[in-house]
Amino acid sequence: MFNGSLSNIIDIILDERKALESLQATLDELSQLFSDITAITPDASFDAWAEDSFLENGVAINPQAAAYCIKDYQRSIAFIRGVNAAIKEAKNKFPSTRINILYAGCGPFATLLMPLLVKFKPDELEVSFLDIHQQSLDSVETLLRAFGLQSYKVNLIQGDACRYQHGNKLHIIVAEVMQKALEQEPQVAATANLAPQLYEQGIFIPEKIEVQLCLAHWEDEKALLRASGSVDSGALERSGMRHSLGELLLLQPSSVNNLMKSALLNPETSVLELKLKTFRLPEIDNLEHYDLLMLTRIKVFSDYVLGDYESEITLPHKCYDVSLLSADLSYSALYQLGSYPRFHLVADWLSVV
């Protein structure tokens, strides 16, 4: 019944010539279509925390909040286009093969893959939708029926992306279970668990997540964003408004297991930690007036990327752990795993000369 509407919508989303305003309107149309079918309304503030699932490796947000991710427009566009390109790439890498896809943390709308199914024949794909919330899986099943996609080989699986083991190797894994600065949600643990389940030439989405550290004037940047609608990170650095302090963490499926092997248990907190780096701040004028920010940059797939301020998950995140900025101190950066993943930065007072 709704198959034609879905086909028209995905054609617009995949059209690289479309302006952002047009794409936003189309995503709103898609969101409304999903809501009309499932009776689930996207809501970023729906009973905040009340229906989230608190897991061993991070928080799985509730279905209403997960549905709201479709309203993060540039994120949705980059990921949908990236997944589409990845499927085409996988078909080239694995010719004459049904492409086996796992979509972990799919949410109630399965936004990053559901609209793409109509672009491929049923015998080209096998799709497994994985989510911790049964309500989300029931919603996905309702959408599949409404769009007449029952002929596709689909598996609906309730489970934790940080523990789930697929029965056979996968060609593509889509796992976007993150917040900015890799805080709260289990992106690191999910990547570590799922990435080894790919074929050797398989594709993991997102391909790369990089968290950088910098000194910046955050309020000035937000004012610039409100005034112009965008922020040029390179221009900020060239003008001296930002000072890069280098990389904190690089999350890639090819190296995540080596990263996890370096985790050590903190005996005081009983939390596993990744010791990332020790750094000093540059000797610059008015250092105390800067903000210490974490910047999240995402390579979804190929040329599809998300930079600073382009998405909710790439907004700068202030390091509130550090109250004193001084060129006389050294600082240590850790990433804490466990039920609430987060970066933790501490000043080394013994380093004072």
C-alpha positions as semicolon CSV with decimal commas, in nm:
position;residue;x (nm);y (nm);z (nm)
1;M;0,000;0,000;0,000
2;F;0,276;0,244;0,097
3;N;0,549;0,099;-0,126
4;G;0,516;0,371;-0,388
5;S;0,549;0,646;-0,128
6;L;0,863;0,484;0,014
7;S;1,016;0,450;-0,332
8;N;0,957;0,817;-0,412
9;I;1,100;0,925;-0,078
10;I;1,421;0,725;-0,108
11;D;1,478;0,851;-0,462
12;I;1,481;1,207;-0,326
13;I;1,709;1,121;-0,032
14;L;1,963;0,955;-0,262
15;D;1,961;1,245;-0,510
16;E;2,292;1,425;-0,446
17;R;2,160;1,736;-0,625
18;K;1,885;1,803;-0,371
19;A;1,926;2,098;-0,135
20;L;1,928;2,034;0,240
21;E;1,591;2,210;0,284
22;S;1,427;1,972;0,038
23;L;1,588;1,672;0,205
24;Q;1,469;1,786;0,547
25;A;1,113;1,809;0,421
26;T;1,143;1,462;0,270
27;L;1,274;1,315;0,596
28;D;0,985;1,479;0,780
29;E;0,750;1,313;0,531
30;L;0,922;0,978;0,592
31;S;0,901;1,026;0,968
32;Q;0,530;1,104;0,946
33;L;0,473;0,801;0,724
34;F;0,652;0,576;0,973
35;S;0,457;0,727;1,263
36;D;0,121;0,688;1,088
37;I;0,194;0,319;1,030
38;T;0,346;0,229;1,368
39;A;0,175;0,479;1,602
40;I;0,520;0,563;1,740
41;T;0,593;0,934;1,755
42;P;0,956;1,051;1,747
43;D;1,024;1,235;2,072
44;A;1,369;1,338;2,190
45;S;1,247;1,402;2,545
46;F;1,001;1,116;2,586
47;D;1,011;1,027;2,960
48;A;1,386;1,094;2,955
49;W;1,566;0,783;3,082
50;A;1,239;0,620;3,192
51;E;1,223;0,357;2,918
52;D;1,592;0,342;2,831
53;S;1,768;0,012;2,891
54;F;2,075;0,032;3,112
55;L;2,309;-0,236;2,983
56;E;2,646;-0,363;3,096
57;N;2,822;-0,167;2,822
58;G;2,609;0,146;2,787
59;V;2,260;0,289;2,758
60;A;2,015;0,172;2,489
61;I;1,780;0,466;2,436
62;N;1,404;0,406;2,435
63;P;1,214;0,352;2,107
64;Q;1,056;0,699;2,098
65;A;1,395;0,866;2,140
66;A;1,547;0,627;1,886
67;A;1,273;0,719;1,639
68;Y;1,366;1,085;1,682
69;C;1,708;1,019;1,527
70;I;1,539;1,053;1,187
71;K;1,504;1,426;1,270
72;D;1,884;1,459;1,287
73;Y;1,874;1,539;0,919
74;Q;2,236;1,541;0,803
75;R;2,306;1,232;1,008
76;S;2,015;1,046;0,846
77;I;2,116;1,159;0,497
78;A;2,483;1,065;0,538
79;F;2,405;0,723;0,684
80;I;2,127;0,630;0,438
81;R;2,345;0,729;0,143
82;G;2,644;0,556;0,301
83;V;2,454;0,232;0,355
84;N;2,326;0,243;-0,003
85;A;2,682;0,288;-0,134
86;A;2,805;0,010;0,095
87;I;2,546;-0,236;-0,038
88;K;2,651;-0,157;-0,395
89;E;3,017;-0,198;-0,298
90;A;2,945;-0,530;-0,127
91;K;2,765;-0,654;-0,438
92;N;3,081;-0,579;-0,636
93;K;3,307;-0,745;-0,379
94;F;3,085;-1,051;-0,344
95;P;2,928;-1,107;-0,689
96;S;2,645;-1,358;-0,730
97;T;2,600;-1,362;-0,352
98;R;2,304;-1,266;-0,137
99;I;2,440;-0,980;0,075
100;N;2,397;-1,056;0,444
101;I;2,339;-0,738;0,647
102;L;2,310;-0,690;1,023
103;Y;2,152;-0,365;1,142
104;A;2,228;-0,340;1,514
105;G;2,029;-0,097;1,725
106;C;1,778;-0,052;1,444
107;G;1,517;0,128;1,654
108;P;1,146;0,128;1,566
109;F;1,187;0,279;1,219
110;A;1,510;0,108;1,102
111;T;1,568;0,445;0,936
112;L;1,909;0,375;0,784
113;L;1,800;0,066;0,592
114;M;1,421;0,030;0,572
115;P;1,371;0,285;0,290
116;L;1,657;0,129;0,091
117;L;1,501;-0,216;0,066
118;V;1,281;-0,109;-0,225
119;K;1,597;-0,031;-0,426
120;F;1,705;-0,396;-0,422
121;K;1,541;-0,723;-0,520
122;P;1,438;-0,965;-0,244
123;D;1,694;-1,226;-0,356
124;E;1,980;-0,975;-0,334
125;L;1,971;-0,921;0,042
126;E;1,928;-1,097;0,374
127;V;1,869;-0,848;0,654
128;S;1,883;-0,905;1,029
129;F;1,736;-0,629;1,245
130;L;1,877;-0,638;1,599
131;D;1,746;-0,432;1,891
132;I;1,724;-0,469;2,268
133;H;1,366;-0,339;2,272
134;Q;1,093;-0,576;2,151
135;Q;0,870;-0,274;2,082
136;S;1,119;-0,159;1,817
137;L;1,122;-0,500;1,649
138;D;0,742;-0,517;1,650
139;S;0,740;-0,174;1,485
140;V;0,988;-0,286;1,218
141;E;0,770;-0,589;1,145
142;T;0,467;-0,361;1,108
143;L;0,656;-0,142;0,860
144;L;0,769;-0,442;0,655
145;R;0,408;-0,557;0,620
146;A;0,278;-0,209;0,541
147;F;0,534;-0,159;0,265
148;G;0,472;-0,506;0,120
149;L;0,826;-0,624;0,188
150;Q;0,738;-0,970;0,325
151;S;0,917;-1,138;0,033
152;Y;1,254;-1,014;0,161
153;K;1,454;-1,250;0,379
154;V;1,439;-1,072;0,714
155;N;1,529;-1,175;1,068
156;L;1,403;-0,984;1,372
157;I;1,628;-1,043;1,672
158;Q;1,597;-0,913;2,026
159;G;1,941;-0,883;2,179
160;D;2,235;-0,676;2,297
161;A;2,467;-0,557;2,019
162;C;2,760;-0,585;2,261
163;R;2,701;-0,959;2,310
164;Y;2,514;-1,081;2,002
165;Q;2,675;-1,354;1,792
166;H;2,545;-1,404;1,439
167;G;2,519;-1,757;1,304
168;N;2,740;-1,691;1,003
169;K;2,973;-1,425;0,863
170;L;2,826;-1,093;0,754
171;H;2,895;-0,877;0,449
172;I;2,775;-0,551;0,607
173;I;2,720;-0,443;0,966
174;V;2,541;-0,117;1,042
175;A;2,584;-0,015;1,406
176;E;2,526;0,349;1,493
177;V;2,469;0,335;1,868
178;M;2,646;0,649;1,983
179;Q;2,625;1,000;2,119
180;K;2,874;1,282;2,075
181;A;3,219;1,211;2,222
182;L;3,123;0,842;2,240
183;E;2,946;0,904;2,570
184;Q;2,659;0,706;2,721
185;E;2,579;0,464;2,438
186;P;2,782;0,147;2,368
187;Q;2,942;0,224;2,029
188;V;3,290;0,111;2,134
189;A;3,178;-0,216;2,292
190;A;2,932;-0,290;2,008
191;T;3,201;-0,232;1,746
192;A;3,442;-0,459;1,934
193;N;3,185;-0,738;1,951
194;L;3,044;-0,713;1,600
195;A;3,340;-0,622;1,377
196;P;3,506;-0,968;1,401
197;Q;3,185;-1,119;1,262
198;L;3,243;-0,963;0,919
199;Y;3,384;-1,138;0,617
200;E;3,744;-1,034;0,552
201;Q;3,631;-0,779;0,292
202;G;3,313;-0,694;0,478
203;I;3,200;-0,339;0,551
204;F;3,134;-0,188;0,893
205;I;2,929;0,131;0,916
206;P;3,046;0,373;1,040
207;E;3,392;0,304;0,898
208;K;3,571;0,539;1,135
209;I;3,497;0,757;1,437
210;E;3,762;1,000;1,551
211;V;3,749;1,205;1,870
212;Q;3,984;1,503;1,871
213;L;4,073;1,741;2,152
214;C;4,104;2,116;2,111
215;L;4,104;2,452;2,286
216;A;3,828;2,680;2,161
217;H;3,595;2,965;2,246
218;W;3,278;2,758;2,254
219;E;3,026;3,038;2,301
220;D;3,179;3,226;2,007
221;E;3,151;2,914;1,792
222;K;2,786;2,865;1,884
223;A;2,717;3,231;1,802
224;L;2,887;3,182;1,466
225;L;2,675;2,874;1,402
226;R;2,354;3,064;1,481
227;A;2,456;3,352;1,256
228;S;2,580;3,160;0,952
229;G;2,436;2,810;0,989
230;S;2,776;2,641;0,970
231;V;3,123;2,641;1,124
232;D;3,446;2,608;0,925
233;S;3,679;2,414;1,155
234;G;3,983;2,483;0,940
235;A;3,917;2,856;0,940
236;L;3,883;2,854;1,318
237;E;4,225;2,693;1,355
238;R;4,389;2,923;1,103
239;S;4,250;3,228;1,282
240;G;4,370;3,109;1,622
241;M;4,017;3,072;1,761
242;R;4,087;2,700;1,793
243;H;4,405;2,516;1,891
244;S;4,419;2,145;1,809
245;L;4,553;1,915;2,080
246;G;4,547;1,604;1,864
247;E;4,357;1,279;1,863
248;L;4,205;1,122;2,173
249;L;4,060;0,806;2,022
250;L;4,029;0,650;1,678
251;L;3,759;0,385;1,657
252;Q;3,789;0,156;1,355
253;P;3,663;-0,201;1,315
254;S;4,007;-0,317;1,202
255;S;4,183;-0,204;1,520
256;V;3,913;-0,201;1,788
257;N;4,009;-0,539;1,936
258;N;4,369;-0,428;1,992
259;L;4,228;-0,119;2,158
260;M;4,009;-0,325;2,389
261;K;4,298;-0,554;2,482
262;S;4,473;-0,252;2,631
263;A;4,189;-0,188;2,879
264;L;4,289;-0,204;3,246
265;L;4,069;-0,235;3,553
266;N;4,075;0,067;3,780
267;P;4,089;-0,087;4,130
268;E;3,929;0,220;4,289
269;T;3,623;0,233;4,062
270;S;3,612;-0,127;3,930
271;V;3,572;0,024;3,582
272;L;3,770;-0,085;3,278
273;E;3,966;0,206;3,134
274;L;4,163;0,277;2,819
275;K;4,464;0,494;2,892
276;L;4,483;0,713;2,584
277;K;4,741;0,987;2,617
278;T;4,917;1,240;2,836
279;F;4,932;1,593;2,703
280;R;5,020;1,951;2,787
281;L;4,845;2,269;2,686
282;P;5,021;2,528;2,469
283;E;5,147;2,853;2,617
284;I;4,898;3,094;2,464
285;D;4,758;3,424;2,584
286;N;4,445;3,406;2,800
287;L;4,458;3,027;2,813
288;E;4,219;3,026;3,108
289;H;3,948;3,181;2,889
290;Y;3,943;2,888;2,645
291;D;3,719;2,582;2,664
292;L;3,860;2,231;2,638
293;L;3,641;2,059;2,378
294;M;3,611;1,711;2,234
295;L;3,528;1,700;1,863
296;T;3,367;1,395;1,704
297;R;3,425;1,331;1,333
298;I;3,260;1,038;1,157
299;K;3,340;0,864;0,831
300;V;3,018;0,679;0,756
301;F;3,134;0,512;0,434
302;S;3,350;0,628;0,145
303;D;3,292;1,002;0,094
304;Y;2,996;1,025;0,333
305;V;3,120;1,203;0,645
306;L;2,988;1,410;0,935
307;G;3,194;1,698;1,070
308;D;3,170;1,944;1,358
309;Y;2,816;2,068;1,427
310;E;2,666;1,877;1,132
311;S;2,480;1,631;1,355
312;E;2,372;1,581;1,713
313;I;2,643;1,316;1,738
314;T;2,916;1,549;1,611
315;L;2,844;1,848;1,834
316;P;3,147;1,956;2,040
317;H;3,146;1,827;2,396
318;K;3,307;2,028;2,675
319;C;3,547;1,853;2,914
320;Y;3,394;1,955;3,245
321;D;3,634;1,723;3,429
322;V;3,909;1,980;3,387
323;S;3,844;2,299;3,584
324;L;4,191;2,453;3,551
325;L;4,365;2,509;3,218
326;S;4,737;2,567;3,266
327;A;5,045;2,525;3,050
328;D;5,232;2,424;3,367
329;L;5,030;2,106;3,413
330;S;5,017;1,779;3,226
331;Y;4,684;1,605;3,173
332;S;4,586;1,242;3,131
333;A;4,305;1,124;2,906
334;L;4,117;0,801;2,974
335;Y;3,815;0,634;2,818
336;Q;3,598;0,455;3,070
337;L;3,405;0,149;2,955
338;G;3,115;-0,009;3,139
339;S;2,755;0,091;3,196
340;Y;2,814;0,460;3,118
341;P;3,102;0,494;2,869
342;R;3,276;0,831;2,870
343;F;3,606;1,013;2,841
344;H;3,769;1,120;3,166
345;L;4,041;1,385;3,171
346;V;4,244;1,461;3,482
347;A;4,517;1,711;3,568
348;D;4,844;1,575;3,703
349;W;4,926;1,813;3,985
350;L;5,259;1,637;4,047
351;S;5,374;1,768;3,709
352;V;5,388;2,127;3,834
353;V;5,748;2,247;3,811
